Structure formats: C-alpha cells, structure tokens
Amino acid sequence: MASFSQLVDNVVVNTFELQPAQTRIGRRADNDIRIDEISVSGHHAVIEAVPNVYLEGTVDFYITDSDSTNGTFVNDIRVESRQRLNSNDVVRVGWNEFRFVDEDENALEKTAYILD
C-alpha cells in the first residue's frame, strides 16, 4: 500500500493512504487530501496509480501539478509534467512537505525503468 505522510521538521504529523486510481490534493473540500493553508491552491496536484507496464501486479505512482500558484516539487525539483514517484521521495505542495512511501516498490521495478 502507498501512503503520503505530511512532515513538520522531518517528523510525520499525518499519513494519508493513496486512493486506488487517483488522489487529489488541494485546499478545497472536494480533494482527497485537503490542506487548508494559504500556499496551497484549491486544486493543487493529483497523484495517479497506474499499473506497471513491465511487471504484472505492480502499480506505479505519478504526480501532476494542477497549474497551482506555488508549484509542486519532488526532491526540490519543480514538477513540470507528469512525474513518477519513488518510495521515500519528498514532495512539497506549496509550503507543505510530504514523504511518499510505497511499501510494495522493489528494486526490480526500478530496474525496469532503467532498461526502458
């Protein structure tokens, strides 16, 4: 199962389990992960769960910024298009930090992308 843990001073304060298809992040009430904070746009970003094309039974996670005002960053690099997430990536949504954790990710899955 994959999760998204909110960090404050590198300490987990909230953990959200990601939805099977997509998880919407933003300030508005209709998001799956609601962050009521001024640096977060109403609809800020989306995380998608997509079946891995190389390894049957595994799922890849991708994040896309929804044209937010303050941006979405993965490991301090701004997300310009759809970005694949790896376990332990640090994601910044506005001024909020999260750690993406995928307990099912394995080394073979990462190797498949290197070979692509």
MMTF fields as JSON, N, C-alpha, C and O atoms, coordinates in Angstrom:
{
  "mmtfVersion": "1.0.0",
  "mmtfProducer": "UNKNOWN",
  "numBonds": 463,
  "numAtoms": 464,
  "numGroups": 116,
  "numChains": 1,
  "numModels": 1,
  "chainsPerModel": [1],
  "groupsPerChain": [116],
  "chainIdList": ["A"],
  "bondAtomList": [4, 2, 8, 6, 12, 10, 16, 14, 20, 18, 24, 22, 28, 26, 32, 30, 36, 34, 40, 38, 44, 42, 48, 46, 52, 50, 56, 54, 60, 58, 64, 62, 68, 66, 72, 70, 76, 74, 80, 78, 84, 82, 88, 86, 92, 90, 96, 94, 100, 98, 104, 102, 108, 106, 112, 110, 116, 114, 120, 118, 124, 122, 128, 126, 132, 130, 136, 134, 140, 138, 144, 142, 148, 146, 152, 150, 156, 154, 160, 158, 164, 162, 168, 166, 172, 170, 176, 174, 180, 178, 184, 182, 188, 186, 192, 190, 196, 194, 200, 198, 204, 202, 208, 206, 212, 210, 216, 214, 220, 218, 224, 222, 228, 226, 232, 230, 236, 234, 240, 238, 244, 242, 248, 246, 252, 250, 256, 254, 260, 258, 264, 262, 268, 266, 272, 270, 276, 274, 280, 278, 284, 282, 288, 286, 292, 290, 296, 294, 300, 298, 304, 302, 308, 306, 312, 310, 316, 314, 320, 318, 324, 322, 328, 326, 332, 330, 336, 334, 340, 338, 344, 342, 348, 346, 352, 350, 356, 354, 360, 358, 364, 362, 368, 366, 372, 370, 376, 374, 380, 378, 384, 382, 388, 386, 392, 390, 396, 394, 400, 398, 404, 402, 408, 406, 412, 410, 416, 414, 420, 418, 424, 422, 428, 426, 432, 430, 436, 434, 440, 438, 444, 442, 448, 446, 452, 450, 456, 454, 460, 458],
  "bondOrderList": [1, 1, 1, 1, 1, 1, 1, 1, 1, 1, 1, 1, 1, 1, 1, 1, 1, 1, 1, 1, 1, 1, 1, 1, 1, 1, 1, 1, 1, 1, 1, 1, 1, 1, 1, 1, 1, 1, 1, 1, 1, 1, 1, 1, 1, 1, 1, 1, 1, 1, 1, 1, 1, 1, 1, 1, 1, 1, 1, 1, 1, 1, 1, 1, 1, 1, 1, 1, 1, 1, 1, 1, 1, 1, 1, 1, 1, 1, 1, 1, 1, 1, 1, 1, 1, 1, 1, 1, 1, 1, 1, 1, 1, 1, 1, 1, 1, 1, 1, 1, 1, 1, 1, 1, 1, 1, 1, 1, 1, 1, 1, 1, 1, 1, 1],
  "groupList": [{"groupName": "MET", "atomNameList": ["N", "CA", "C", "O"], "elementList": ["N", "C", "C", "O"], "formalChargeList": [0, 0, 0, 0], "bondAtomList": [1, 0, 2, 1, 3, 2], "bondOrderList": [1, 1, 2], "singleLetterCode": "M", "chemCompType": "L-PEPTIDE LINKING"}, {"groupName": "ALA", "atomNameList": ["N", "CA", "C", "O"], "elementList": ["N", "C", "C", "O"], "formalChargeList": [0, 0, 0, 0], "bondAtomList": [1, 0, 2, 1, 3, 2], "bondOrderList": [1, 1, 2], "singleLetterCode": "A", "chemCompType": "L-PEPTIDE LINKING"}, {"groupName": "SER", "atomNameList": ["N", "CA", "C", "O"], "elementList": ["N", "C", "C", "O"], "formalChargeList": [0, 0, 0, 0], "bondAtomList": [1, 0, 2, 1, 3, 2], "bondOrderList": [1, 1, 2], "singleLetterCode": "S", "chemCompType": "L-PEPTIDE LINKING"}, {"groupName": "PHE", "atomNameList": ["N", "CA", "C", "O"], "elementList": ["N", "C", "C", "O"], "formalChargeList": [0, 0, 0, 0], "bondAtomList": [1, 0, 2, 1, 3, 2], "bondOrderList": [1, 1, 2], "singleLetterCode": "F", "chemCompType": "L-PEPTIDE LINKING"}, {"groupName": "GLN", "atomNameList": ["N", "CA", "C", "O"], "elementList": ["N", "C", "C", "O"], "formalChargeList": [0, 0, 0, 0], "bondAtomList": [1, 0, 2, 1, 3, 2], "bondOrderList": [1, 1, 2], "singleLetterCode": "Q", "chemCompType": "L-PEPTIDE LINKING"}, {"groupName": "LEU", "atomNameList": ["N", "CA", "C", "O"], "elementList": ["N", "C", "C", "O"], "formalChargeList": [0, 0, 0, 0], "bondAtomList": [1, 0, 2, 1, 3, 2], "bondOrderList": [1, 1, 2], "singleLetterCode": "L", "chemCompType": "L-PEPTIDE LINKING"}, {"groupName": "VAL", "atomNameList": ["N", "CA", "C", "O"], "elementList": ["N", "C", "C", "O"], "formalChargeList": [0, 0, 0, 0], "bondAtomList": [1, 0, 2, 1, 3, 2], "bondOrderList": [1, 1, 2], "singleLetterCode": "V", "chemCompType": "L-PEPTIDE LINKING"}, {"groupName": "ASP", "atomNameList": ["N", "CA", "C", "O"], "elementList": ["N", "C", "C", "O"], "formalChargeList": [0, 0, 0, 0], "bondAtomList": [1, 0, 2, 1, 3, 2], "bondOrderList": [1, 1, 2], "singleLetterCode": "D", "chemCompType": "L-PEPTIDE LINKING"}, {"groupName": "ASN", "atomNameList": ["N", "CA", "C", "O"], "elementList": ["N", "C", "C", "O"], "formalChargeList": [0, 0, 0, 0], "bondAtomList": [1, 0, 2, 1, 3, 2], "bondOrderList": [1, 1, 2], "singleLetterCode": "N", "chemCompType": "L-PEPTIDE LINKING"}, {"groupName": "THR", "atomNameList": ["N", "CA", "C", "O"], "elementList": ["N", "C", "C", "O"], "formalChargeList": [0, 0, 0, 0], "bondAtomList": [1, 0, 2, 1, 3, 2], "bondOrderList": [1, 1, 2], "singleLetterCode": "T", "chemCompType": "L-PEPTIDE LINKING"}, {"groupName": "GLU", "atomNameList": ["N", "CA", "C", "O"], "elementList": ["N", "C", "C", "O"], "formalChargeList": [0, 0, 0, 0], "bondAtomList": [1, 0, 2, 1, 3, 2], "bondOrderList": [1, 1, 2], "singleLetterCode": "E", "chemCompType": "L-PEPTIDE LINKING"}, {"groupName": "PRO", "atomNameList": ["N", "CA", "C", "O"], "elementList": ["N", "C", "C", "O"], "formalChargeList": [0, 0, 0, 0], "bondAtomList": [1, 0, 2, 1, 3, 2], "bondOrderList": [1, 1, 2], "singleLetterCode": "P", "chemCompType": "L-PEPTIDE LINKING"}, {"groupName": "ARG", "atomNameList": ["N", "CA", "C", "O"], "elementList": ["N", "C", "C", "O"], "formalChargeList": [0, 0, 0, 0], "bondAtomList": [1, 0, 2, 1, 3, 2], "bondOrderList": [1, 1, 2], "singleLetterCode": "R", "chemCompType": "L-PEPTIDE LINKING"}, {"groupName": "ILE", "atomNameList": ["N", "CA", "C", "O"], "elementList": ["N", "C", "C", "O"], "formalChargeList": [0, 0, 0, 0], "bondAtomList": [1, 0, 2, 1, 3, 2], "bondOrderList": [1, 1, 2], "singleLetterCode": "I", "chemCompType": "L-PEPTIDE LINKING"}, {"groupName": "GLY", "atomNameList": ["N", "CA", "C", "O"], "elementList": ["N", "C", "C", "O"], "formalChargeList": [0, 0, 0, 0], "bondAtomList": [1, 0, 2, 1, 3, 2], "bondOrderList": [1, 1, 2], "singleLetterCode": "G", "chemCompType": "PEPTIDE LINKING"}, {"groupName": "HIS", "atomNameList": ["N", "CA", "C", "O"], "elementList": ["N", "C", "C", "O"], "formalChargeList": [0, 0, 0, 0], "bondAtomList": [1, 0, 2, 1, 3, 2], "bondOrderList": [1, 1, 2], "singleLetterCode": "H", "chemCompType": "L-PEPTIDE LINKING"}, {"groupName": "TYR", "atomNameList": ["N", "CA", "C", "O"], "elementList": ["N", "C", "C", "O"], "formalChargeList": [0, 0, 0, 0], "bondAtomList": [1, 0, 2, 1, 3, 2], "bondOrderList": [1, 1, 2], "singleLetterCode": "Y", "chemCompType": "L-PEPTIDE LINKING"}, {"groupName": "TRP", "atomNameList": ["N", "CA", "C", "O"], "elementList": ["N", "C", "C", "O"], "formalChargeList": [0, 0, 0, 0], "bondAtomList": [1, 0, 2, 1, 3, 2], "bondOrderList": [1, 1, 2], "singleLetterCode": "W", "chemCompType": "L-PEPTIDE LINKING"}, {"groupName": "LYS", "atomNameList": ["N", "CA", "C", "O"], "elementList": ["N", "C", "C", "O"], "formalChargeList": [0, 0, 0, 0], "bondAtomList": [1, 0, 2, 1, 3, 2], "bondOrderList": [1, 1, 2], "singleLetterCode": "K", "chemCompType": "L-PEPTIDE LINKING"}],
  "groupTypeList": [0, 1, 2, 3, 2, 4, 5, 6, 7, 8, 6, 6, 6, 8, 9, 3, 10, 5, 4, 11, 1, 4, 9, 12, 13, 14, 12, 12, 1, 7, 8, 7, 13, 12, 13, 7, 10, 13, 2, 6, 2, 14, 15, 15, 1, 6, 13, 10, 1, 6, 11, 8, 6, 16, 5, 10, 14, 9, 6, 7, 3, 16, 13, 9, 7, 2, 7, 2, 9, 8, 14, 9, 3, 6, 8, 7, 13, 12, 6, 10, 2, 12, 4, 12, 5, 8, 2, 8, 7, 6, 6, 12, 6, 14, 17, 8, 10, 3, 12, 3, 6, 7, 10, 7, 10, 8, 1, 5, 10, 18, 9, 1, 16, 13, 5, 7],
  "groupIdList": [1, 2, 3, 4, 5, 6, 7, 8, 9, 10, 11, 12, 13, 14, 15, 16, 17, 18, 19, 20, 21, 22, 23, 24, 25, 26, 27, 28, 29, 30, 31, 32, 33, 34, 35, 36, 37, 38, 39, 40, 41, 42, 43, 44, 45, 46, 47, 48, 49, 50, 51, 52, 53, 54, 55, 56, 57, 58, 59, 60, 61, 62, 63, 64, 65, 66, 67, 68, 69, 70, 71, 72, 73, 74, 75, 76, 77, 78, 79, 80, 81, 82, 83, 84, 85, 86, 87, 88, 89, 90, 91, 92, 93, 94, 95, 96, 97, 98, 99, 100, 101, 102, 103, 104, 105, 106, 107, 108, 109, 110, 111, 112, 113, 114, 115, 116],
  "secStructList": [7, 3, 3, 3, 3, 3, 3, 3, 6, 6, 3, 3, 3, 3, 3, 3, 3, 7, 7, 1, 1, 3, 3, 3, 3, 3, 1, 1, 6, 6, 1, 1, 3, 3, 7, 7, 1, 6, 6, 1, 7, 6, 6, 7, 3, 3, 3, 3, 3, 3, 3, 7, 1, 1, 1, 6, 6, 7, 3, 3, 3, 3, 3, 3, 3, 7, 1, 7, 1, 1, 7, 3, 3, 3, 6, 6, 3, 3, 7, 7, 1, 7, 3, 3, 3, 7, 6, 6, 7, 3, 3, 3, 3, 6, 6, 3, 3, 3, 3, 3, 3, 3, 6, 6, 7, 7, 2, 2, 2, 2, 2, 2, 2, 2, 2, 7],
  "xCoordList": [0.839, 0.0, 0.879, 1.924, 0.466, 1.222, 0.571, -0.647, 1.426, 0.917, 1.688, 2.755, 1.121, 1.65, 1.669, 0.612, 2.858, 2.977, 3.394, 4.416, 2.602, 2.929, 4.005, 3.929, 5.021, 6.164, 6.205, 5.927, 6.553, 6.868, 8.192, 8.289, 9.208, 10.57, 11.025, 11.646, 10.703, 11.079, 10.418, 10.888, 9.34, 8.576, 7.189, 6.554, 6.721, 5.408, 4.307, 4.258, 3.411, 2.288, 0.945, -0.015, 0.861, -0.349, 0.069, 1.055, -0.672, -0.428, -1.74, -2.771, -1.671, -2.844, -2.572, -1.538, -3.498, -3.364, -3.851, -4.885, -3.1, -3.459, -4.589, -4.657, -5.463, -6.616, -6.171, -5.109, -6.965, -6.583, -6.367, -5.478, -7.129, -6.971, -6.247, -5.188, -6.811, -6.157, -6.508, -7.57, -5.589, -5.759, -5.564, -4.515, -6.568, -6.487, -6.055, -6.523, -5.148, -4.591, -4.9, -4.71, -5.374, -5.629, -6.338, -6.581, -6.668, -7.279, -8.799, -9.383, -9.443, -10.905, -11.373, -10.629, -12.611, -13.185, -13.367, -13.475, -13.406, -13.644, -12.371, -12.425, -11.235, -9.988, -9.923, -10.531, -9.178, -8.978, -8.047, -8.259, -7.005, -6.115, -6.32, -5.895, -6.966, -7.282, -6.254, -6.027, -5.634, -4.644, -5.156, -5.042, -5.714, -6.308, -5.209, -5.059, -4.448, -3.292, -3.12, -3.318, -2.757, -2.772, -1.85, -2.139, -0.763, 0.166, -0.317, 0.291, -1.4, -1.944, -3.118, -4.033, -3.087, -4.183, -5.418, -5.331, -6.566, -7.813, -7.726, -8.124, -7.214, -6.892, -5.419, -5.073, -4.561, -3.115, -2.401, -1.633, -2.659, -1.951, -2.792, -3.747, -2.406, -3.08, -2.023, -1.028, -2.242, -1.388, -2.21, -3.317, -1.653, -2.333, -1.638, -0.41, -2.425, -1.915, -2.153, -3.29, -1.055, -1.126, -0.455, 0.65, -1.105, -0.455, 0.878, 0.974, 1.904, 3.238, 3.182, 2.658, 3.725, 3.668, 4.649, 4.499, 5.651, 6.67, 6.445, 6.74, 5.928, 5.788, 4.325, 3.73, 3.766, 2.365, 2.122, 2.9, 1.038, 0.667, 1.279, 0.999, 2.107, 2.685, 2.068, 1.57, 2.111, 1.497, 2.548, 3.346, 2.551, 3.413, 2.568, 1.37, 3.198, 2.511, 3.149, 4.373, 2.3, 2.735, 2.043, 0.88, 2.769, 2.176, 2.18, 3.138, 1.105, 0.973, 0.505, -0.437, 1.153, 0.733, -0.488, -0.531, -1.472, -2.716, -2.685, -3.624, -1.581, -1.405, -1.558, -2.211, -0.945, -1.031, -0.198, 0.704, -0.506, 0.205, 1.637, 2.569, 1.821, 3.133, 3.888, 4.995, 3.314, 4.014, 4.029, 3.699, 4.428, 4.621, 6.044, 6.486, 6.767, 8.174, 8.409, 7.842, 9.245, 9.665, 11.174, 11.919, 11.607, 13.035, 13.624, 14.707, 12.892, 13.275, 13.336, 13.886, 12.788, 12.721, 11.255, 10.401, 10.987, 9.599, 9.021, 9.676, 7.807, 7.097, 6.562, 5.693, 7.09, 6.658, 5.631, 4.779, 5.71, 4.756, 4.498, 4.762, 4.007, 3.756, 5.08, 5.971, 5.218, 6.474, 6.247, 5.357, 7.054, 6.951, 7.49, 8.515, 6.797, 7.235, 7.907, 7.437, 9.016, 9.702, 9.551, 9.431, 9.557, 9.413, 10.473, 11.64, 10.053, 10.868, 11.143, 11.928, 10.52, 10.618, 9.961, 8.96, 10.552, 9.97, 9.245, 9.837, 7.964, 7.107, 6.701, 6.256, 6.862, 6.443, 5.241, 5.287, 4.17, 2.925, 2.761, 2.439, 2.981, 3.026, 4.179, 5.326, 3.887, 4.934, 4.921, 5.608, 4.169, 3.988, 4.809, 4.805, 5.514, 6.332, 5.654, 5.033, 5.802, 5.257, 6.322, 7.192, 6.25, 7.106, 6.199, 5.25, 6.51, 5.779, 6.411, 7.626, 5.595, 6.087, 5.274, 4.047, 5.977, 5.336, 5.944, 7.05, 5.221, 5.721, 5.892, 6.634, 5.207, 5.263, 6.355, 6.63, 6.973, 8.009, 9.224, 9.613, 9.81, 11.005, 12.067, 11.794, 13.266, 14.397, 14.144, 14.573, 13.463, 13.181, 12.336, 12.535, 11.406, 10.561, 11.394, 11.173, 12.344, 13.22, 14.092, 14.337, 14.563, 15.409, 14.652, 15.246, 13.374, 12.574, 12.594, 12.573, 12.634, 12.646, 14.019, 14.115, 15.048, 16.403, 16.559, 17.223, 15.96, 16.078, 15.209, 15.431, 14.221, 13.273, 13.94, 13.277],
  "yCoordList": [-1.185, 0.0, 1.242, 1.266, 2.256, 3.5, 4.553, 4.584, 5.416, 6.473, 7.761, 7.775, 8.831, 10.177, 10.749, 11.028, 10.928, 11.371, 12.83, 13.222, 13.629, 15.046, 15.18, 14.574, 15.999, 16.186, 17.619, 18.573, 17.751, 19.037, 18.835, 18.02, 19.573, 19.406, 17.952, 17.413, 17.328, 15.946, 14.897, 13.763, 15.283, 14.369, 14.193, 15.174, 12.956, 12.667, 13.153, 12.765, 14.016, 14.514, 13.978, 13.921, 13.586, 12.998, 12.012, 12.235, 10.931, 9.98, 9.709, 9.444, 9.784, 9.568, 8.379, 8.331, 7.403, 6.294, 6.773, 7.433, 6.437, 6.891, 6.042, 4.837, 6.683, 6.029, 5.094, 5.309, 4.055, 3.1, 3.708, 3.25, 4.704, 5.265, 6.601, 6.759, 7.562, 8.865, 9.527, 9.29, 10.362, 11.111, 12.585, 12.981, 13.392, 14.831, 15.566, 15.273, 16.532, 17.291, 18.765, 19.28, 19.446, 20.874, 21.444, 20.748, 22.723, 23.456, 23.278, 23.384, 23.014, 22.885, 21.593, 20.616, 21.612, 20.476, 19.228, 18.13, 19.364, 18.198, 17.399, 16.47, 17.731, 16.981, 15.79, 15.801, 14.759, 13.588, 13.927, 13.485, 14.724, 15.234, 16.744, 17.453, 17.224, 18.644, 19.318, 18.901, 20.375, 21.143, 22.577, 23.327, 22.947, 24.275, 25.256, 25.611, 25.681, 26.533, 27.437, 26.992, 28.689, 29.704, 29.415, 29.876, 28.678, 28.411, 27.291, 27.035, 26.631, 25.507, 25.993, 26.634, 25.682, 26.064, 25.202, 24.14, 25.679, 24.943, 23.516, 22.588, 23.33, 22.016, 22.085, 22.616, 21.561, 21.783, 20.716, 21.041, 19.445, 18.351, 17.084, 16.97, 16.124, 14.826, 13.736, 13.83, 12.7, 11.503, 10.389, 10.089, 9.776, 8.686, 7.363, 7.294, 6.319, 4.954, 4.267, 4.146, 3.816, 3.255, 1.872, 1.734, 0.845, -0.47, -0.382, 0.273, -1.046, -1.068, -1.877, -2.991, -1.313, -1.982, -3.145, -4.001, -3.184, -4.234, -5.372, -6.53, -5.041, -6.031, -6.196, -5.319, -7.311, -7.592, -7.593, -8.156, -6.955, -6.943, -5.803, -5.675, -4.97, -3.834, -2.534, -2.465, -1.527, -0.236, 0.853, 0.851, 1.785, 2.962, 4.158, 4.206, 5.124, 6.332, 7.534, 7.656, 8.419, 9.623, 10.833, 10.761, 11.943, 13.181, 14.208, 14.299, 14.979, 16.04, 17.295, 17.246, 18.413, 19.69, 20.164, 20.04, 20.703, 21.153, 22.664, 23.377, 23.145, 24.579, 25.404, 26.447, 24.919, 25.61, 26.893, 27.053, 27.783, 29.057, 28.863, 29.434, 28.077, 27.927, 26.666, 26.433, 25.862, 24.709, 23.477, 23.512, 22.379, 21.087, 20.668, 20.78, 20.185, 19.834, 18.413, 18.001, 17.66, 16.328, 16.394, 16.652, 16.157, 16.244, 17.587, 17.637, 18.666, 20.053, 20.398, 21.438, 19.556, 19.844, 20.061, 19.217, 21.196, 21.543, 20.544, 20.19, 20.1, 19.184, 20.004, 20.858, 19.738, 20.453, 19.65, 20.221, 18.334, 17.458, 16.292, 16.41, 15.215, 14.029, 13.463, 13.184, 13.29, 12.849, 11.555, 11.483, 10.53, 9.259, 9.433, 10.085, 8.847, 8.893, 7.591, 6.509, 7.703, 6.548, 6.605, 7.686, 5.453, 5.411, 6.287, 6.271, 7.046, 7.984, 9.307, 10.108, 9.564, 10.894, 11.904, 11.611, 13.101, 14.19, 15.104, 15.606, 15.313, 16.111, 17.366, 17.296, 18.523, 19.789, 20.313, 20.493, 20.552, 21.095, 22.46, 22.542, 23.536, 24.86, 24.896, 24.668, 25.184, 25.197, 23.929, 23.871, 22.922, 21.7, 20.552, 20.316, 19.842, 18.705, 17.387, 17.222, 16.449, 15.103, 14.098, 14.409, 12.899, 11.8, 10.747, 10.277, 10.382, 9.325, 7.997, 7.829, 7.058, 5.738, 4.679, 4.641, 3.818, 2.707, 1.422, 1.036, 0.772, -0.442, -1.6, -2.543, -1.53, -2.613, -2.413, -3.325, -1.238, -0.98, -1.865, -2.08, -2.369, -3.197, -2.805, -2.043, -3.32, -2.974, -3.386, -2.683, -4.499, -4.963, -3.934, -3.72, -3.31, -2.295, -1.104, -0.589, -0.651, 0.458, 0.071, 0.9, -1.156, -1.637, -1.609, -1.305, -1.916, -1.901, -0.528, -0.429, 0.523, 1.87, 2.235, 3.004, 1.724, 1.96, 1.3, 1.85, 0.13, -0.61, -0.048, -0.344, 0.76, 1.313, 2.223, 2.764],
  "zCoordList": [0.0, 0.0, 0.0, 0.649, -0.713, -0.781, 0.114, 0.288, 0.678, 1.538, 1.311, 0.697, 1.821, 1.674, 3.082, 3.648, 3.659, 5.046, 5.12, 4.556, 5.813, 5.982, 7.047, 8.116, 6.727, 7.62, 8.156, 7.431, 9.426, 10.028, 10.746, 11.663, 10.332, 10.868, 10.764, 11.681, 9.631, 9.316, 10.23, 10.319, 10.898, 11.746, 11.125, 10.739, 11.029, 10.444, 11.383, 12.55, 10.854, 11.652, 11.15, 11.918, 9.882, 9.292, 8.213, 7.51, 8.083, 7.0, 6.277, 6.894, 4.946, 4.101, 3.203, 2.537, 3.172, 2.23, 0.876, 0.778, -0.173, -1.512, -2.081, -1.843, -2.828, -3.421, -4.55, -5.134, -4.871, -5.912, -7.301, -8.019, -7.702, -9.048, -8.997, -9.605, -8.278, -8.174, -6.851, -6.276, -6.385, -5.154, -5.475, -5.984, -5.18, -5.455, -4.192, -3.092, -4.375, -3.261, -3.483, -4.585, -2.444, -2.568, -1.362, -0.376, -1.454, -0.341, -0.284, 0.795, -1.403, -1.418, -0.755, -0.664, -0.298, 0.429, -0.424, 0.123, -1.764, -2.615, -2.926, -3.732, -2.316, -2.508, -1.564, -0.493, -1.968, -1.106, 0.062, 1.191, -0.235, 0.807, 0.833, -0.08, 1.87, 1.975, 2.873, 4.009, 2.337, 3.088, 3.147, 2.177, 4.275, 4.437, 4.841, 6.01, 3.834, 4.055, 2.834, 1.703, 3.051, 2.001, 0.813, -0.291, 0.991, -0.116, -1.036, -2.075, -0.661, -1.431, -2.264, -1.748, -3.564, -4.46, -4.197, -3.58, -4.675, -4.488, -4.988, -4.284, -6.187, -6.746, -7.121, -8.176, -6.279, -6.389, -7.226, -8.132, -6.917, -7.6, -7.562, -6.794, -8.422, -8.477, -8.485, -9.203, -7.681, -7.714, -8.344, -7.897, -9.394, -10.093, -9.82, -9.775, -9.64, -9.525, -10.868, -11.322, -11.504, -12.849, -12.844, -12.321, -13.419, -13.495, -14.237, -15.275, -13.701, -14.315, -15.609, -15.627, -16.697, -17.995, -18.105, -18.977, -17.229, -17.303, -16.309, -16.606, -15.142, -14.077, -13.692, -13.066, -14.07, -13.781, -12.272, -11.503, -11.872, -10.46, -9.662, -8.47, -10.286, -9.57, -10.082, -11.206, -9.251, -9.553, -9.432, -8.494, -10.379, -10.333, -9.935, -10.217, -9.278, -8.857, -9.538, -9.596, -10.053, -10.757, -10.14, -9.742, -10.064, -9.576, -10.697, -11.465, -10.785, -11.768, -11.051, -10.26, -11.32, -10.765, -11.555, -12.779, -10.849, -11.492, -11.725, -11.372, -12.33, -12.593, -11.317, -11.313, -10.235, -8.955, -8.965, -9.787, -8.06, -7.959, -7.45, -8.015, -6.407, -5.772, -6.169, -5.684, -7.029, -7.577, -6.702, -5.516, -7.337, -6.692, -7.007, -8.151, -6.005, -6.152, -5.663, -4.65, -6.38, -5.946, -5.764, -6.709, -4.536, -4.183, -4.642, -5.226, -4.365, -4.662, -6.148, -6.509, -7.013, -8.447, -8.809, -8.539, -9.42, -9.765, -10.769, -11.749, -10.521, -11.411, -12.574, -12.396, -13.772, -14.983, -15.769, -16.45, -15.675, -16.331, -15.376, -14.18, -15.866, -15.037, -14.542, -15.344, -13.234, -12.616, -11.844, -10.997, -12.136, -11.407, -10.006, -9.804, -9.03, -7.641, -7.259, -7.612, -6.532, -5.957, -4.45, -3.873, -3.815, -2.376, -1.715, -2.105, -0.719, 0.067, -0.635, -0.128, -1.788, -2.382, -1.439, -0.787, -1.386, -0.607, -1.582, -2.538, -1.334, -2.207, -1.444, -0.299, -2.104, -1.499, -2.26, -3.477, -1.53, -2.057, -1.396, -0.21, -2.162, -1.546, -0.569, -0.952, 0.698, 1.729, 2.569, 3.589, 2.178, 2.97, 2.398, 1.189, 3.275, 2.839, 3.178, 4.228, 2.234, 2.397, 1.978, 1.165, 2.533, 2.087, 1.47, 2.098, 0.217, -0.466, -0.068, -0.173, 0.386, 0.785, 0.055, 0.153, -0.68, -1.382, -0.836, -1.216, 0.047, 0.69, -0.291, -0.015, -1.439, -2.415, -3.471, -4.251, -3.505, -4.51, -4.238, -3.091, -5.32, -5.149, -6.167, -7.095, -5.996, -6.864, -8.309, -9.224, -8.543, -9.898, -10.656, -11.852, -9.961, -10.594, -11.044, -12.14, -10.235, -10.623, -11.8, -12.677, -11.845, -12.937, -14.262, -15.297, -14.253, -15.477, -16.131, -17.358, -15.338, -15.905, -16.443, -17.4, -15.874, -16.39, -17.744, -18.623, -17.933, -19.179, -20.294, -21.468, -19.93, -20.912, -21.901, -22.787]
}
